[in-house]
Amino acid sequence: MIRRALLVSTLLASSALALSPSPASAAVVAPAPALHVTMRPDGMDVRTGQQLMRVTALAAGALRVRIGLDGTLGEDASWAVPEAVRHATTSVKPLLNGFSTPDLTATVDAAGRLTVRDASGHILSQDAEPVEKRHNGFALAKAMPQNDRYFGLGDKTGPLDRRGMAYTMWNTDAGFQETTDPIYKSIPYYIQVAPDGRASGLFLDNTWRGFFDFGKTERDTLRFGAEGGPIDYYVIAGSTVKDVVERYAKLTGPSPLPPLWMLGFQQSRYSYMSADEVRGIAARYRKDQIPLDAIYLDIDYQDRNRPFTTNPKTFPDMAGLVRDMKAEDVRIVAITDLHIAAAPGQGYAPFDTGMAGDHFVKAANGRVYVGKVWPGPAVFPDFTRAKTRDWWGGLYKSFADDGIAGFWNDMNEPAVFTYPSKTMPLDNIHRIEEPGFQTRTATHAEIHNIFGMENSRATYEGLLKLRPDERPFVLTRASYAGGQRYAATWTGDNMASWNHLRMTVPMLLNLGMSGFAWSGADVTGFGGAPSADLSTRWVEIAAFQPIFRDHSAVGTPHRELWVDGPQHEAIRKRFVEARYRLMPYLYAVADETARTGLPMMRPVFMTYPDALDSGCDDGTTFLVGDKIMVAPAPFPESTGTYDICLPKGGWYDYWTGKPAQTVARPGSQGVRAMQVARETPRLDHLPVFVRAGSIIPRQPLVQSTMETPKGALELAVYPGDDCVGLLYADDGRSLDYRRGAYLRQTIRCTVTPTGLAIEFGAREGHYQPWWQGLDIVVHGWTGSAPKAVLGGNAVAVVADAGAGTVSIHIPDQASVATLRLDR
Ligand code: MIG
């Protein structure tokens, strides 16, 4: 270690001033306490008076900052960041008052304030003030460049851009409105985006009740902190938003590849009251030929609301129901809440075995805590114990044997009735018995925000043990940073209102930027009664969102897609069908998500940074992968004409396959001139565009992802720059893809002087796909019909001048090949 105890006041102050435009107050603060910088091979220790700040580089683009106000750093443990990632190091180059890596520099000024810059010297993150001690907690302050935008914090309500807003980190069971905070999840992570698209991320790894104030209280100062626990945060450098999303996924772990059926349409209801009602729902979907992959069982399938039981009268034969549904290609997902009925001496095994194993959370007095929830008096598994998670996972044995495909973990904030706080007492006692942690007790105040995540983890890991060759599907309501490793999520109890439909977009986009790629909002709205138009519009938009689940509350009108009569049903069906046709594209995006953490649903600026200065509403438009853009009206009930900003580079209309019709919008103050698509809303139409330079794989219509499509794989080619498409296939359900049983292939297209070349790349993996042929449709074709040549042989071409397409049918191309189209 290089030790350079700098008695700094003059030396470092002047060097800091020379190197960094630190906040103006730097020059006038009271004499700074002596600052000692000690270099480490992977970073530095900075001592300011009592305080110790350790800044280490985990990788060239990721820093970890730990601060001990009293000079000690506290326990080095995390529920979010795996130990191997936390302890990764990279060697750094010492500077006079800091260090650098190839991607960033970290320096401190005379007052100990940290500045992180990217390789070209742009400030990514800069302390505005020294750390502040607040009771048992702390607050940090970062400068907010005037024109930077802030995203993240998961599905918190409010606008897409968090600037000017303040939020509380405290998982809460809250039927919500647009300004309700906090709600179900706490993901203390934000992405900061400069007007030119440069981005960085900051993750505060602290589970206590905390807050983020993005310049609401004090303009241009971002304050965040927590009421207890360690000061332990990560700064992620990235040259783009995508880099930051990917690096955050490396830090906390990407969502694993989901089962294919998760991407299908899902029908839920609080509750379907009997097995026969479930059979009837499935039968009607099949009769009306609306594709469907899953039906959910909400709490009423249980006996007296007791988790892991079934009502013997209404659901007498779960295995039989699952079998019948399987015959219809429908999977069953069952809710399994964490509150275990406190039912001693009644032969209720979850309670009896839980007591025997000492698996329940204790009250401050040391006795098992009992709180009232759906089953009445209930006890709460202590999910911070590895042993308890193991026991919990085992409770799924019988349902797993019955063949129930997925499980739904609700109420895991945890929600407890009767208290105004809606949760258990903060002095309840949890036990942390967990590799990587000191074995100790912790109050509920510390554990609350990770309780739901550890619940979903116990479910996920339990299912993997019970069915080692099947990808688990878990849907959780509460979670914390990193929870995407175990479960998909939904935004909780929304309402059947136009405004709630509008909110789905910023909520799901921010979840996606916060690691949760697989998320959905209850389609048609949980509470209340939607108009037929609202439900129809909701289905249209949600058909392009990651989890497409129709769900509604007890006592509200039914929402199955046929309920509003044949005209509405026909529109809804068309959108469900559109999603199923798009399944090969969606599944290739899911593969990308598993590898990189990039979500299916992306803000337009994530892929096209010029959207940042378009002056368009980026809170309602979204991308599906990189290539498809969905553009509902800024207010989805509005019938007024609106403009859709199309990022530079050319777009096609997804529905007609023709180049998008655009008009020039003149520039105005701060907004550049651009081409826009002008849309006058019609209920049966949702504007969807495809980027010029895309190859979108599609498939023949099926009624369930379990059904093998009949016919060829369609490749819709939209010529343009960087033209690329991705194919991914596997068995959709097992882990065999990890052992090579998958197919991944890149296809590119290039505009040539005489036409087009479509190049098939080498295929990875050894999975045999369902298709044997390819139906290639090239869009935007003008002029005469081309000759098509594949590997020296002419192939037949059908040109449709009216549609502007040429179509070619060729056999599947499993190895490198080029198809040339020449006029
Ligand atoms: O107290 O299980 O958010 O989706 O239908 C309500 C019944 C409990 C809340 C969930 C909702 C679910 C409902 N649950």
Residues whose N, C-alpha, C, O or C-beta is under 5 A from the ligand:
A	BS01	MIG	Y270 D298 I299 D410 G492 D493
